[in-house]
Amino acid sequence: MSNFKTADIYNFRQLFFLDKFLIGHNGFIAGGCFKNIFNGERVNDVDIFFNSMSDFENAKKFFEKQIKDKPNLWRKSYQNKKVWAVYSIKDKIRIELIKSVFGSPKKIISDFDFTITK
């Protein structure tokens, strides 16, 4: 995947609600939530990837603080060897911080297998 298509950001207004999940850290969103959004389906989870383990750790600290300071808005969801997840109570969406793979957005997206569907 060497060439990405570009378009006016205002063509994708339905993505604007994701911005709030990118505040406070250096992660980026990639994954199945975009398929859900473009198909008009409910988004159950948002996968956030990072360039480095350090970026992941900083994001985890940010969300741990959100859980502590705003327990009516955030709660810890689960963790395993690949993911540390929080739940946005207000939005009813799980935010999954991916800690098993790191790299630039281009690298992460290039490694996705788009043939898998649920």
PDB file as gemmi writes it, atoms N, CA and C in Angstrom:
CRYST1    1.000    1.000    1.000  90.00  90.00  90.00 P 1                      
ATOM      1  N   MET A   1       0.854  -1.171   0.000  1.00  0.00           N  
ATOM      2  CA  MET A   1       0.000   0.000   0.000  1.00  0.00           C  
ATOM      3  C   MET A   1       0.894   1.226   0.000  1.00  0.00           C  
ATOM      4  N   SER A   2       1.266   1.668  -1.162  1.00  0.00           N  
ATOM      5  CA  SER A   2       2.218   2.767  -1.235  1.00  0.00           C  
ATOM      6  C   SER A   2       1.562   4.124  -1.412  1.00  0.00           C  
ATOM      7  N   ASN A   3       0.353   4.171  -1.924  1.00  0.00           N  
ATOM      8  CA  ASN A   3      -0.300   5.452  -2.170  1.00  0.00           C  
ATOM      9  C   ASN A   3      -1.596   5.558  -1.376  1.00  0.00           C  
ATOM     10  N   PHE A   4      -1.656   6.546  -0.508  1.00  0.00           N  
ATOM     11  CA  PHE A   4      -2.872   6.809   0.240  1.00  0.00           C  
ATOM     12  C   PHE A   4      -3.673   7.860  -0.500  1.00  0.00           C  
ATOM     13  N   LYS A   5      -4.977   7.721  -0.481  1.00  0.00           N  
ATOM     14  CA  LYS A   5      -5.838   8.731  -1.091  1.00  0.00           C  
ATOM     15  C   LYS A   5      -6.081   9.832  -0.078  1.00  0.00           C  
ATOM     16  N   THR A   6      -6.197  11.044  -0.569  1.00  0.00           N  
ATOM     17  CA  THR A   6      -6.500  12.169   0.304  1.00  0.00           C  
ATOM     18  C   THR A   6      -7.824  12.781  -0.126  1.00  0.00           C  
ATOM     19  N   ALA A   7      -8.487  13.412   0.836  1.00  0.00           N  
ATOM     20  CA  ALA A   7      -9.767  14.069   0.564  1.00  0.00           C  
ATOM     21  C   ALA A   7      -9.963  15.170   1.588  1.00  0.00           C  
ATOM     22  N   ASP A   8     -10.853  16.053   1.294  1.00  0.00           N  
ATOM     23  CA  ASP A   8     -11.200  17.137   2.209  1.00  0.00           C  
ATOM     24  C   ASP A   8     -11.739  16.541   3.509  1.00  0.00           C  
ATOM     25  N   ILE A   9     -11.218  17.001   4.630  1.00  0.00           N  
ATOM     26  CA  ILE A   9     -11.622  16.472   5.932  1.00  0.00           C  
ATOM     27  C   ILE A   9     -13.125  16.588   6.167  1.00  0.00           C  
ATOM     28  N   TYR A  10     -13.755  17.592   5.599  1.00  0.00           N  
ATOM     29  CA  TYR A  10     -15.186  17.787   5.820  1.00  0.00           C  
ATOM     30  C   TYR A  10     -16.041  16.759   5.089  1.00  0.00           C  
ATOM     31  N   ASN A  11     -15.433  15.932   4.258  1.00  0.00           N  
ATOM     32  CA  ASN A  11     -16.156  14.821   3.643  1.00  0.00           C  
ATOM     33  C   ASN A  11     -16.387  13.690   4.641  1.00  0.00           C  
ATOM     34  N   PHE A  12     -15.735  13.772   5.794  1.00  0.00           N  
ATOM     35  CA  PHE A  12     -15.791  12.687   6.765  1.00  0.00           C  
ATOM     36  C   PHE A  12     -16.238  13.186   8.137  1.00  0.00           C  
ATOM     37  N   ARG A  13     -17.262  14.000   8.172  1.00  0.00           N  
ATOM     38  CA  ARG A  13     -17.753  14.570   9.430  1.00  0.00           C  
ATOM     39  C   ARG A  13     -18.147  13.502  10.442  1.00  0.00           C  
ATOM     40  N   GLN A  14     -18.574  12.342   9.968  1.00  0.00           N  
ATOM     41  CA  GLN A  14     -18.999  11.285  10.879  1.00  0.00           C  
ATOM     42  C   GLN A  14     -17.844  10.767  11.734  1.00  0.00           C  
ATOM     43  N   LEU A  15     -16.610  11.144  11.394  1.00  0.00           N  
ATOM     44  CA  LEU A  15     -15.447  10.722  12.177  1.00  0.00           C  
ATOM     45  C   LEU A  15     -15.082  11.707  13.281  1.00  0.00           C  
ATOM     46  N   PHE A  16     -15.659  12.890  13.250  1.00  0.00           N  
ATOM     47  CA  PHE A  16     -15.250  13.942  14.185  1.00  0.00           C  
ATOM     48  C   PHE A  16     -15.387  13.532  15.647  1.00  0.00           C  
ATOM     49  N   PHE A  17     -16.369  12.683  15.985  1.00  0.00           N  
ATOM     50  CA  PHE A  17     -16.556  12.305  17.384  1.00  0.00           C  
ATOM     51  C   PHE A  17     -15.360  11.533  17.934  1.00  0.00           C  
ATOM     52  N   LEU A  18     -14.530  10.973  17.063  1.00  0.00           N  
ATOM     53  CA  LEU A  18     -13.350  10.230  17.512  1.00  0.00           C  
ATOM     54  C   LEU A  18     -12.265  11.140  18.079  1.00  0.00           C  
ATOM     55  N   ASP A  19     -12.300  12.415  17.717  1.00  0.00           N  
ATOM     56  CA  ASP A  19     -11.260  13.353  18.162  1.00  0.00           C  
ATOM     57  C   ASP A  19     -11.075  13.345  19.670  1.00  0.00           C  
ATOM     58  N   LYS A  20     -12.165  13.249  20.414  1.00  0.00           N  
ATOM     59  CA  LYS A  20     -12.064  13.316  21.877  1.00  0.00           C  
ATOM     60  C   LYS A  20     -11.258  12.158  22.463  1.00  0.00           C  
ATOM     61  N   PHE A  21     -11.146  11.052  21.734  1.00  0.00           N  
ATOM     62  CA  PHE A  21     -10.376   9.914  22.224  1.00  0.00           C  
ATOM     63  C   PHE A  21      -8.885  10.050  21.918  1.00  0.00           C  
ATOM     64  N   LEU A  22      -8.507  11.099  21.206  1.00  0.00           N  
ATOM     65  CA  LEU A  22      -7.106  11.332  20.855  1.00  0.00           C  
ATOM     66  C   LEU A  22      -6.467  12.435  21.687  1.00  0.00           C  
ATOM     67  N   ILE A  23      -7.193  12.958  22.648  1.00  0.00           N  
ATOM     68  CA  ILE A  23      -6.686  14.027  23.511  1.00  0.00           C  
ATOM     69  C   ILE A  23      -5.855  13.415  24.633  1.00  0.00           C  
ATOM     70  N   GLY A  24      -4.714  14.028  24.944  1.00  0.00           N  
ATOM     71  CA  GLY A  24      -3.920  13.624  26.098  1.00  0.00           C  
ATOM     72  C   GLY A  24      -2.847  12.590  25.833  1.00  0.00           C  
ATOM     73  N   HIS A  25      -2.680  12.198  24.587  1.00  0.00           N  
ATOM     74  CA  HIS A  25      -1.658  11.195  24.264  1.00  0.00           C  
ATOM     75  C   HIS A  25      -1.278  11.315  22.795  1.00  0.00           C  
ATOM     76  N   ASN A  26      -0.284  10.521  22.379  1.00  0.00           N  
ATOM     77  CA  ASN A  26       0.222  10.566  21.003  1.00  0.00           C  
ATOM     78  C   ASN A  26      -0.210   9.368  20.165  1.00  0.00           C  
ATOM     79  N   GLY A  27      -1.275   8.712  20.549  1.00  0.00           N  
ATOM     80  CA  GLY A  27      -1.748   7.559  19.788  1.00  0.00           C  
ATOM     81  C   GLY A  27      -2.538   7.968  18.556  1.00  0.00           C  
ATOM     82  N   PHE A  28      -2.874   6.970  17.755  1.00  0.00           N  
ATOM     83  CA  PHE A  28      -3.702   7.193  16.567  1.00  0.00           C  
ATOM     84  C   PHE A  28      -4.674   6.024  16.425  1.00  0.00           C  
ATOM     85  N   ILE A  29      -5.804   6.305  15.834  1.00  0.00           N  
ATOM     86  CA  ILE A  29      -6.865   5.310  15.701  1.00  0.00           C  
ATOM     87  C   ILE A  29      -6.724   4.583  14.370  1.00  0.00           C  
ATOM     88  N   ALA A  30      -6.818   3.269  14.428  1.00  0.00           N  
ATOM     89  CA  ALA A  30      -6.850   2.429  13.231  1.00  0.00           C  
ATOM     90  C   ALA A  30      -7.680   1.201  13.589  1.00  0.00           C  
ATOM     91  N   GLY A  31      -8.278   0.601  12.609  1.00  0.00           N  
ATOM     92  CA  GLY A  31      -9.011  -0.623  12.886  1.00  0.00           C  
ATOM     93  C   GLY A  31     -10.463  -0.586  12.465  1.00  0.00           C  
ATOM     94  N   GLY A  32     -11.202  -1.537  13.005  1.00  0.00           N  
ATOM     95  CA  GLY A  32     -12.564  -1.802  12.580  1.00  0.00           C  
ATOM     96  C   GLY A  32     -13.596  -0.739  12.876  1.00  0.00           C  
ATOM     97  N   CYS A  33     -13.292   0.206  13.758  1.00  0.00           N  
ATOM     98  CA  CYS A  33     -14.296   1.235  14.063  1.00  0.00           C  
ATOM     99  C   CYS A  33     -14.666   2.025  12.813  1.00  0.00           C  
ATOM    100  N   PHE A  34     -13.737   2.178  11.889  1.00  0.00           N  
ATOM    101  CA  PHE A  34     -14.031   2.929  10.668  1.00  0.00           C  
ATOM    102  C   PHE A  34     -15.051   2.191   9.803  1.00  0.00           C  
ATOM    103  N   LYS A  35     -14.920   0.867   9.740  1.00  0.00           N  
ATOM    104  CA  LYS A  35     -15.901   0.069   8.998  1.00  0.00           C  
ATOM    105  C   LYS A  35     -17.284   0.263   9.612  1.00  0.00           C  
ATOM    106  N   ASN A  36     -17.350   0.198  10.945  1.00  0.00           N  
ATOM    107  CA  ASN A  36     -18.634   0.406  11.631  1.00  0.00           C  
ATOM    108  C   ASN A  36     -19.229   1.768  11.297  1.00  0.00           C  
ATOM    109  N   ILE A  37     -18.410   2.794  11.392  1.00  0.00           N  
ATOM    110  CA  ILE A  37     -18.886   4.163  11.161  1.00  0.00           C  
ATOM    111  C   ILE A  37     -19.399   4.318   9.732  1.00  0.00           C  
ATOM    112  N   PHE A  38     -18.627   3.882   8.763  1.00  0.00           N  
ATOM    113  CA  PHE A  38     -19.019   4.064   7.363  1.00  0.00           C  
ATOM    114  C   PHE A  38     -20.201   3.186   6.961  1.00  0.00           C  
ATOM    115  N   ASN A  39     -20.427   2.099   7.711  1.00  0.00           N  
ATOM    116  CA  ASN A  39     -21.595   1.252   7.457  1.00  0.00           C  
ATOM    117  C   ASN A  39     -22.806   1.680   8.277  1.00  0.00           C  
ATOM    118  N   GLY A  40     -22.660   2.765   9.043  1.00  0.00           N  
ATOM    119  CA  GLY A  40     -23.763   3.246   9.863  1.00  0.00           C  
ATOM    120  C   GLY A  40     -24.065   2.351  11.052  1.00  0.00           C  
ATOM    121  N   GLU A  41     -23.072   1.580  11.492  1.00  0.00           N  
ATOM    122  CA  GLU A  41     -23.241   0.658  12.614  1.00  0.00           C  
ATOM    123  C   GLU A  41     -22.715   1.284  13.903  1.00  0.00           C  
ATOM    124  N   ARG A  42     -23.164   0.732  15.013  1.00  0.00           N  
ATOM    125  CA  ARG A  42     -22.695   1.183  16.319  1.00  0.00           C  
ATOM    126  C   ARG A  42     -21.219   0.817  16.481  1.00  0.00           C  
ATOM    127  N   VAL A  43     -20.442   1.739  17.035  1.00  0.00           N  
ATOM    128  CA  VAL A  43     -19.028   1.487  17.327  1.00  0.00           C  
ATOM    129  C   VAL A  43     -18.938   0.916  18.735  1.00  0.00           C  
ATOM    130  N   ASN A  44     -18.406  -0.293  18.858  1.00  0.00           N  
ATOM    131  CA  ASN A  44     -18.252  -0.928  20.167  1.00  0.00           C  
ATOM    132  C   ASN A  44     -16.899  -0.634  20.792  1.00  0.00           C  
ATOM    133  N   ASP A  45     -15.885  -0.534  19.940  1.00  0.00           N  
ATOM    134  CA  ASP A  45     -14.548  -0.265  20.466  1.00  0.00           C  
ATOM    135  C   ASP A  45     -13.729   0.522  19.457  1.00  0.00           C  
ATOM    136  N   VAL A  46     -12.742   1.213  19.996  1.00  0.00           N  
ATOM    137  CA  VAL A  46     -11.817   2.019  19.202  1.00  0.00           C  
ATOM    138  C   VAL A  46     -10.410   1.542  19.539  1.00  0.00           C  
ATOM    139  N   ASP A  47      -9.670   1.121  18.528  1.00  0.00           N  
ATOM    140  CA  ASP A  47      -8.295   0.654  18.716  1.00  0.00           C  
ATOM    141  C   ASP A  47      -7.340   1.822  18.532  1.00  0.00           C  
ATOM    142  N   ILE A  48      -6.525   2.067  19.555  1.00  0.00           N  
ATOM    143  CA  ILE A  48      -5.533   3.134  19.485  1.00  0.00           C  
ATOM    144  C   ILE A  48      -4.144   2.503  19.474  1.00  0.00           C  
ATOM    145  N   PHE A  49      -3.382   2.845  18.452  1.00  0.00           N  
ATOM    146  CA  PHE A  49      -2.028   2.337  18.261  1.00  0.00           C  
ATOM    147  C   PHE A  49      -1.022   3.441  18.568  1.00  0.00           C  
ATOM    148  N   PHE A  50       0.243   3.036  18.722  1.00  0.00           N  
ATOM    149  CA  PHE A  50       1.292   3.968  19.128  1.00  0.00           C  
ATOM    150  C   PHE A  50       2.575   3.717  18.349  1.00  0.00           C  
ATOM    151  N   ASN A  51       3.375   4.758  18.245  1.00  0.00           N  
ATOM    152  CA  ASN A  51       4.688   4.636  17.618  1.00  0.00           C  
ATOM    153  C   ASN A  51       5.657   3.845  18.483  1.00  0.00           C  
ATOM    154  N   SER A  52       5.482   3.908  19.811  1.00  0.00           N  
ATOM    155  CA  SER A  52       6.452   3.283  20.713  1.00  0.00           C  
ATOM    156  C   SER A  52       5.781   2.850  22.013  1.00  0.00           C  
ATOM    157  N   MET A  53       6.475   2.002  22.750  1.00  0.00           N  
ATOM    158  CA  MET A  53       6.004   1.585  24.071  1.00  0.00           C  
ATOM    159  C   MET A  53       5.884   2.788  24.993  1.00  0.00           C  
ATOM    160  N   SER A  54       6.787   3.724  24.871  1.00  0.00           N  
ATOM    161  CA  SER A  54       6.741   4.939  25.684  1.00  0.00           C  
ATOM    162  C   SER A  54       5.443   5.714  25.436  1.00  0.00           C  
ATOM    163  N   ASP A  55       5.048   5.845  24.175  1.00  0.00           N  
ATOM    164  CA  ASP A  55       3.784   6.520  23.861  1.00  0.00           C  
ATOM    165  C   ASP A  55       2.600   5.760  24.459  1.00  0.00           C  
ATOM    166  N   PHE A  56       2.646   4.425  24.386  1.00  0.00           N  
ATOM    167  CA  PHE A  56       1.598   3.608  25.005  1.00  0.00           C  
ATOM    168  C   PHE A  56       1.529   3.873  26.506  1.00  0.00           C  
ATOM    169  N   GLU A  57       2.677   3.827  27.176  1.00  0.00           N  
ATOM    170  CA  GLU A  57       2.717   4.031  28.630  1.00  0.00           C  
ATOM    171  C   GLU A  57       2.166   5.404  29.007  1.00  0.00           C  
ATOM    172  N   ASN A  58       2.507   6.426  28.242  1.00  0.00           N  
ATOM    173  CA  ASN A  58       1.984   7.772  28.519  1.00  0.00           C  
ATOM    174  C   ASN A  58       0.469   7.818  28.357  1.00  0.00           C  
ATOM    175  N   ALA A  59      -0.050   7.158  27.342  1.00  0.00           N  
ATOM    176  CA  ALA A  59      -1.502   7.118  27.135  1.00  0.00           C  
ATOM    177  C   ALA A  59      -2.183   6.359  28.268  1.00  0.00           C  
ATOM    178  N   LYS A  60      -1.585   5.263  28.689  1.00  0.00           N  
ATOM    179  CA  LYS A  60      -2.145   4.488  29.797  1.00  0.00           C  
ATOM    180  C   LYS A  60      -2.216   5.354  31.052  1.00  0.00           C  
ATOM    181  N   LYS A  61      -1.156   6.091  31.340  1.00  0.00           N  
ATOM    182  CA  LYS A  61      -1.150   6.991  32.504  1.00  0.00           C  
ATOM    183  C   LYS A  61      -2.238   8.050  32.376  1.00  0.00           C  
ATOM    184  N   PHE A  62      -2.413   8.589  31.170  1.00  0.00           N  
ATOM    185  CA  PHE A  62      -3.456   9.591  30.949  1.00  0.00           C  
ATOM    186  C   PHE A  62      -4.833   9.007  31.274  1.00  0.00           C  
ATOM    187  N   PHE A  63      -5.128   7.825  30.761  1.00  0.00           N  
ATOM    188  CA  PHE A  63      -6.446   7.233  30.998  1.00  0.00           C  
ATOM    189  C   PHE A  63      -6.609   6.757  32.442  1.00  0.00           C  
ATOM    190  N   GLU A  64      -5.533   6.310  33.083  1.00  0.00           N  
ATOM    191  CA  GLU A  64      -5.617   5.974  34.510  1.00  0.00           C  
ATOM    192  C   GLU A  64      -6.002   7.207  35.319  1.00  0.00           C  
ATOM    193  N   LYS A  65      -5.462   8.353  34.950  1.00  0.00           N  
ATOM    194  CA  LYS A  65      -5.818   9.606  35.627  1.00  0.00           C  
ATOM    195  C   LYS A  65      -7.278   9.962  35.357  1.00  0.00           C  
ATOM    196  N   GLN A  66      -7.743   9.733  34.141  1.00  0.00           N  
ATOM    197  CA  GLN A  66      -9.150   9.994  33.829  1.00  0.00           C  
ATOM    198  C   GLN A  66     -10.063   9.122  34.694  1.00  0.00           C  
ATOM    199  N   ILE A  67      -9.695   7.856  34.856  1.00  0.00           N  
ATOM    200  CA  ILE A  67     -10.480   6.934  35.679  1.00  0.00           C  
ATOM    201  C   ILE A  67     -10.523   7.435  37.119  1.00  0.00           C  
ATOM    202  N   LYS A  68      -9.381   7.881  37.629  1.00  0.00           N  
ATOM    203  CA  LYS A  68      -9.300   8.369  39.007  1.00  0.00           C  
ATOM    204  C   LYS A  68     -10.064   9.680  39.184  1.00  0.00           C  
ATOM    205  N   ASP A  69      -9.865  10.622  38.263  1.00  0.00           N  
ATOM    206  CA  ASP A  69     -10.452  11.959  38.399  1.00  0.00           C  
ATOM    207  C   ASP A  69     -11.910  12.038  37.964  1.00  0.00           C  
ATOM    208  N   LYS A  70     -12.319  11.167  37.055  1.00  0.00           N  
ATOM    209  CA  LYS A  70     -13.678  11.224  36.497  1.00  0.00           C  
ATOM    210  C   LYS A  70     -14.302   9.827  36.464  1.00  0.00           C  
ATOM    211  N   PRO A  71     -14.503   9.215  37.644  1.00  0.00           N  
ATOM    212  CA  PRO A  71     -15.022   7.842  37.667  1.00  0.00           C  
ATOM    213  C   PRO A  71     -16.444   7.713  37.120  1.00  0.00           C  
ATOM    214  N   ASN A  72     -17.154   8.823  37.017  1.00  0.00           N  
ATOM    215  CA  ASN A  72     -18.494   8.774  36.427  1.00  0.00           C  
ATOM    216  C   ASN A  72     -18.441   8.751  34.893  1.00  0.00           C  
ATOM    217  N   LEU A  73     -17.255   9.013  34.312  1.00  0.00           N  
ATOM    218  CA  LEU A  73     -17.104   9.028  32.853  1.00  0.00           C  
ATOM    219  C   LEU A  73     -16.245   7.882  32.316  1.00  0.00           C  
ATOM    220  N   TRP A  74     -15.316   7.388  33.138  1.00  0.00           N  
ATOM    221  CA  TRP A  74     -14.361   6.374  32.687  1.00  0.00           C  
ATOM    222  C   TRP A  74     -14.239   5.243  33.691  1.00  0.00           C  
ATOM    223  N   ARG A  75     -14.033   4.031  33.193  1.00  0.00           N  
ATOM    224  CA  ARG A  75     -13.685   2.902  34.062  1.00  0.00           C  
ATOM    225  C   ARG A  75     -12.757   1.968  33.292  1.00  0.00           C  
ATOM    226  N   LYS A  76     -11.940   1.255  34.051  1.00  0.00           N  
ATOM    227  CA  LYS A  76     -11.056   0.281  33.409  1.00  0.00           C  
ATOM    228  C   LYS A  76     -11.919  -0.857  32.883  1.00  0.00           C  
ATOM    229  N   SER A  77     -11.589  -1.333  31.701  1.00  0.00           N  
ATOM    230  CA  SER A  77     -12.363  -2.401  31.084  1.00  0.00           C  
ATOM    231  C   SER A  77     -11.671  -3.750  31.278  1.00  0.00           C  
ATOM    232  N   TYR A  78     -10.505  -3.918  30.686  1.00  0.00           N  
ATOM    233  CA  TYR A  78      -9.761  -5.167  30.825  1.00  0.00           C  
ATOM    234  C   TYR A  78      -8.331  -4.954  30.342  1.00  0.00           C  
ATOM    235  N   GLN A  79      -7.518  -5.963  30.536  1.00  0.00           N  
ATOM    236  CA  GLN A  79      -6.167  -5.952  29.975  1.00  0.00           C  
ATOM    237  C   GLN A  79      -5.730  -7.376  29.706  1.00  0.00           C  
ATOM    238  N   ASN A  80      -4.855  -7.520  28.737  1.00  0.00           N  
ATOM    239  CA  ASN A  80      -4.197  -8.785  28.458  1.00  0.00           C  
ATOM    240  C   ASN A  80      -2.815  -8.462  27.889  1.00  0.00           C  
ATOM    241  N   LYS A  81      -2.139  -9.442  27.313  1.00  0.00           N  
ATOM    242  CA  LYS A  81      -0.771  -9.171  26.852  1.00  0.00           C  
ATOM    243  C   LYS A  81      -0.719  -8.259  25.627  1.00  0.00           C  
ATOM    244  N   LYS A  82      -1.860  -8.053  24.947  1.00  0.00           N  
ATOM    245  CA  LYS A  82      -1.871  -7.220  23.748  1.00  0.00           C  
ATOM    246  C   LYS A  82      -2.550  -5.869  23.932  1.00  0.00           C  
ATOM    247  N   VAL A  83      -3.425  -5.752  24.927  1.00  0.00           N  
ATOM    248  CA  VAL A  83      -4.302  -4.577  25.046  1.00  0.00           C  
ATOM    249  C   VAL A  83      -4.471  -4.164  26.498  1.00  0.00           C  
ATOM    250  N   TRP A  84      -4.588  -2.851  26.715  1.00  0.00           N  
ATOM    251  CA  TRP A  84      -5.042  -2.286  27.987  1.00  0.00           C  
ATOM    252  C   TRP A  84      -6.236  -1.418  27.608  1.00  0.00           C  
ATOM    253  N   ALA A  85      -7.411  -1.701  28.184  1.00  0.00           N  
ATOM    254  CA  ALA A  85      -8.628  -1.043  27.712  1.00  0.00           C  
ATOM    255  C   ALA A  85      -9.368  -0.310  28.817  1.00  0.00           C  
ATOM    256  N   VAL A  86      -9.980   0.811  28.415  1.00  0.00           N  
ATOM    257  CA  VAL A  86     -10.859   1.591  29.284  1.00  0.00           C  
ATOM    258  C   VAL A  86     -12.219   1.697  28.602  1.00  0.00           C  
ATOM    259  N   TYR A  87     -13.219   2.060  29.400  1.00  0.00           N  
ATOM    260  CA  TYR A  87     -14.577   2.175  28.880  1.00  0.00           C  
ATOM    261  C   TYR A  87     -15.088   3.582  29.116  1.00  0.00           C  
ATOM    262  N   SER A  88     -15.557   4.207  28.041  1.00  0.00           N  
ATOM    263  CA  SER A  88     -16.183   5.519  28.139  1.00  0.00           C  
ATOM    264  C   SER A  88     -17.651   5.301  28.476  1.00  0.00           C  
ATOM    265  N   ILE A  89     -18.009   5.602  29.706  1.00  0.00           N  
ATOM    266  CA  ILE A  89     -19.377   5.385  30.170  1.00  0.00           C  
ATOM    267  C   ILE A  89     -20.355   6.253  29.385  1.00  0.00           C  
ATOM    268  N   LYS A  90     -19.995   7.493  29.171  1.00  0.00           N  
ATOM    269  CA  LYS A  90     -20.870   8.427  28.454  1.00  0.00           C  
ATOM    270  C   LYS A  90     -21.122   7.979  27.012  1.00  0.00           C  
ATOM    271  N   ASP A  91     -20.055   7.563  26.327  1.00  0.00           N  
ATOM    272  CA  ASP A  91     -20.167   7.191  24.914  1.00  0.00           C  
ATOM    273  C   ASP A  91     -20.489   5.716  24.697  1.00  0.00           C  
ATOM    274  N   LYS A  92     -20.364   4.921  25.764  1.00  0.00           N  
ATOM    275  CA  LYS A  92     -20.601   3.472  25.686  1.00  0.00           C  
ATOM    276  C   LYS A  92     -19.689   2.826  24.641  1.00  0.00           C  
ATOM    277  N   ILE A  93     -18.427   3.228  24.716  1.00  0.00           N  
ATOM    278  CA  ILE A  93     -17.417   2.717  23.786  1.00  0.00           C  
ATOM    279  C   ILE A  93     -16.175   2.305  24.572  1.00  0.00           C  
ATOM    280  N   ARG A  94     -15.643   1.146  24.234  1.00  0.00           N  
ATOM    281  CA  ARG A  94     -14.393   0.674  24.838  1.00  0.00           C  
ATOM    282  C   ARG A  94     -13.229   1.220  24.010  1.00  0.00           C  
ATOM    283  N   ILE A  95     -12.245   1.783  24.694  1.00  0.00           N  
ATOM    284  CA  ILE A  95     -11.037   2.305  24.068  1.00  0.00           C  
ATOM    285  C   ILE A  95      -9.923   1.308  24.354  1.00  0.00           C  
ATOM    286  N   GLU A  96      -9.393   0.688  23.311  1.00  0.00           N  
ATOM    287  CA  GLU A  96      -8.365  -0.332  23.468  1.00  0.00           C  
ATOM    288  C   GLU A  96      -7.008   0.237  23.073  1.00  0.00           C  
ATOM    289  N   LEU A  97      -6.132   0.359  24.059  1.00  0.00           N  
ATOM    290  CA  LEU A  97      -4.764   0.816  23.815  1.00  0.00           C  
ATOM    291  C   LEU A  97      -3.941  -0.415  23.440  1.00  0.00           C  
ATOM    292  N   ILE A  98      -3.451  -0.441  22.222  1.00  0.00           N  
ATOM    293  CA  ILE A  98      -2.743  -1.612  21.703  1.00  0.00           C  
ATOM    294  C   ILE A  98      -1.272  -1.539  22.112  1.00  0.00           C  
ATOM    295  N   LYS A  99      -0.813  -2.591  22.806  1.00  0.00           N  
ATOM    296  CA  LYS A  99       0.573  -2.608  23.277  1.00  0.00           C  
ATOM    297  C   LYS A  99       1.381  -3.765  22.686  1.00  0.00           C  
ATOM    298  N   SER A 100       0.835  -4.411  21.671  1.00  0.00           N  
ATOM    299  CA  SER A 100       1.525  -5.564  21.090  1.00  0.00           C  
ATOM    300  C   SER A 100       2.242  -5.253  19.784  1.00  0.00           C  
ATOM    301  N   VAL A 101       1.933  -4.108  19.186  1.00  0.00           N  
ATOM    302  CA  VAL A 101       2.561  -3.729  17.922  1.00  0.00           C  
ATOM    303  C   VAL A 101       2.719  -2.211  17.911  1.00  0.00           C  
ATOM    304  N   PHE A 102       3.865  -1.763  17.434  1.00  0.00           N  
ATOM    305  CA  PHE A 102       4.153  -0.325  17.417  1.00  0.00           C  
ATOM    306  C   PHE A 102       4.664   0.077  16.042  1.00  0.00           C  
ATOM    307  N   GLY A 103       4.450   1.334  15.696  1.00  0.00           N  
ATOM    308  CA  GLY A 103       4.946   1.853  14.433  1.00  0.00           C  
ATOM    309  C   GLY A 103       4.148   3.058  13.990  1.00  0.00           C  
ATOM    310  N   SER A 104       4.538   3.597  12.863  1.00  0.00           N  
ATOM    311  CA  SER A 104       3.851   4.762  12.298  1.00  0.00           C  
ATOM    312  C   SER A 104       2.461   4.344  11.810  1.00  0.00           C  
ATOM    313  N   PRO A 105       1.566   5.308  11.640  1.00  0.00           N  
ATOM    314  CA  PRO A 105       0.248   4.963  11.083  1.00  0.00           C  
ATOM    315  C   PRO A 105       0.368   4.214   9.751  1.00  0.00           C  
ATOM    316  N   LYS A 106       1.253   4.661   8.891  1.00  0.00           N  
ATOM    317  CA  LYS A 106       1.424   4.006   7.588  1.00  0.00           C  
ATOM    318  C   LYS A 106       1.849   2.549   7.754  1.00  0.00           C  
ATOM    319  N   LYS A 107       2.787   2.296   8.674  1.00  0.00           N  
ATOM    320  CA  LYS A 107       3.255   0.928   8.900  1.00  0.00           C  
ATOM    321  C   LYS A 107       2.148   0.061   9.476  1.00  0.00           C  
ATOM    322  N   ILE A 108       1.456   0.566  10.481  1.00  0.00           N  
ATOM    323  CA  ILE A 108       0.389  -0.207  11.125  1.00  0.00           C  
ATOM    324  C   ILE A 108      -0.689  -0.565  10.106  1.00  0.00           C  
ATOM    325  N   ILE A 109      -1.148   0.411   9.353  1.00  0.00           N  
ATOM    326  CA  ILE A 109      -2.216   0.165   8.378  1.00  0.00           C  
ATOM    327  C   ILE A 109      -1.733  -0.762   7.266  1.00  0.00           C  
ATOM    328  N   SER A 110      -0.489  -0.631   6.873  1.00  0.00           N  
ATOM    329  CA  SER A 110       0.062  -1.510   5.835  1.00  0.00           C  
ATOM    330  C   SER A 110       0.093  -2.964   6.280  1.00  0.00           C  
ATOM    331  N   ASP A 111       0.198  -3.194   7.591  1.00  0.00           N  
ATOM    332  CA  ASP A 111       0.251  -4.552   8.126  1.00  0.00           C  
ATOM    333  C   ASP A 111      -1.126  -5.163   8.358  1.00  0.00           C  
ATOM    334  N   PHE A 112      -2.196  -4.379   8.243  1.00  0.00           N  
ATOM    335  CA  PHE A 112      -3.546  -4.906   8.453  1.00  0.00           C  
ATOM    336  C   PHE A 112      -3.896  -5.916   7.366  1.00  0.00           C  
ATOM    337  N   ASP A 113      -4.678  -6.914   7.744  1.00  0.00           N  
ATOM    338  CA  ASP A 113      -5.219  -7.878   6.793  1.00  0.00           C  
ATOM    339  C   ASP A 113      -6.667  -7.490   6.524  1.00  0.00           C  
ATOM    340  N   PHE A 114      -6.906  -6.840   5.408  1.00  0.00           N  
ATOM    341  CA  PHE A 114      -8.242  -6.345   5.090  1.00  0.00           C  
ATOM    342  C   PHE A 114      -9.160  -7.427   4.544  1.00  0.00           C  
ATOM    343  N   THR A 115      -8.676  -8.659   4.441  1.00  0.00           N  
ATOM    344  CA  THR A 115      -9.532  -9.732   3.936  1.00  0.00           C  
ATOM    345  C   THR A 115     -10.375 -10.350   5.041  1.00  0.00           C  
ATOM    346  N   ILE A 116     -10.042 -10.086   6.280  1.00  0.00           N  
ATOM    347  CA  ILE A 116     -10.778 -10.661   7.404  1.00  0.00           C  
ATOM    348  C   ILE A 116     -12.014  -9.815   7.671  1.00  0.00           C  
ATOM    349  N   THR A 117     -13.167 -10.455   7.688  1.00  0.00           N  
ATOM    350  CA  THR A 117     -14.410  -9.756   8.025  1.00  0.00           C  
ATOM    351  C   THR A 117     -15.155 -10.569   9.058  1.00  0.00           C  
ATOM    352  N   LYS A 118     -15.970  -9.875   9.818  1.00  0.00           N  
ATOM    353  CA  LYS A 118     -16.759 -10.565  10.851  1.00  0.00           C  
ATOM    354  C   LYS A 118     -18.198 -10.621  10.421  1.00  0.00           C  
TER     355      LYS A 118                                                      
END                                                                             
